[in-house]
Amino acid sequence: MNDLAKQFGANLRQVRKGKGISQDNLALLAEIDRSYIGRIERGEVNITLDKAYQLACALECDLVELLPPLSKA
C-alpha cells in the first residue's frame, strides 16, 4: 500500500495507544469492524474521508492529528 496509508495508520495507532484505547474499543466507538481497524493501522487499505472522521470523532481528536504531514513534491 502507499506511504500515505501507512503514515495514516501509524498516526492512528499512536493516537489510539496514547489514549489507552484498544483496537476493540476503538472499533466499537467508531462503529468500524475491529479487523478493519487493524488493516488501517497496518496501512493495508485506503479509507474514505467518512471513516477518517469517524475515527477522529471516536478518538476525540482533530482529524489533522491522524493525517500525514504534507510533503513538497
C-alpha positions in Angstrom: 0.0 0.0 0.0 1.1 3.6 -0.4 3.1 5.6 2.1 0.2 7.9 2.9 -1.9 4.9 4.1 1.0 3.6 6.2 1.6 7.0 7.7 -2.1 7.5 8.5 -2.2 4.0 10.1 0.9 4.7 12.2 -0.6 8.0 13.4 -3.9 6.3 14.2 -2.1 3.7 16.2 0.0 6.3 18.1 -3.1 8.4 19.0 -5.1 5.4 19.9 -2.4 3.9 22.2 -1.7 7.4 23.7 -5.3 7.5 24.8 -5.1 4.0 26.2 -7.8 2.7 23.8 -7.7 -0.9 22.4 -8.5 -1.7 18.8 -11.6 -3.5 20.1 -12.8 -0.4 21.9 -12.0 1.9 19.0 -13.9 -0.4 16.7 -17.0 -0.1 19.0 -16.7 3.7 19.4 -16.2 4.3 15.6 -18.6 1.6 14.5 -16.0 0.0 12.3 -15.1 -3.7 12.3 -12.1 -4.4 14.5 -10.2 -6.3 11.8 -10.6 -3.3 9.5 -9.1 -1.1 12.2 -6.0 -3.4 12.2 -5.8 -3.2 8.4 -6.0 0.6 8.6 -3.2 0.7 11.2 -1.0 -1.5 9.1 -1.6 0.7 6.1 -3.2 -2.1 4.1 -6.3 -0.1 3.0 -7.1 3.4 1.7 -10.0 4.7 3.8 -12.7 7.2 2.9 -13.0 10.6 4.5 -16.1 9.4 6.3 -14.1 6.7 8.0 -11.3 9.1 8.9 -13.8 11.4 10.5 -15.4 8.5 12.4 -12.1 7.6 13.8 -11.2 11.1 14.7 -14.5 11.6 16.5 -14.2 8.3 18.3 -10.7 9.3 19.5 -11.9 12.8 20.3 -9.1 14.3 18.3 -8.7 16.6 15.3 -8.5 14.8 12.0 -5.3 16.6 11.3 -3.6 14.6 14.1 -4.2 11.5 12.1 -3.2 12.8 8.7 0.4 12.5 7.4 2.3 15.8 7.1 2.3 17.5 3.7 5.4 16.8 1.7 6.6 19.1 -1.0 7.0 17.4 -4.4 
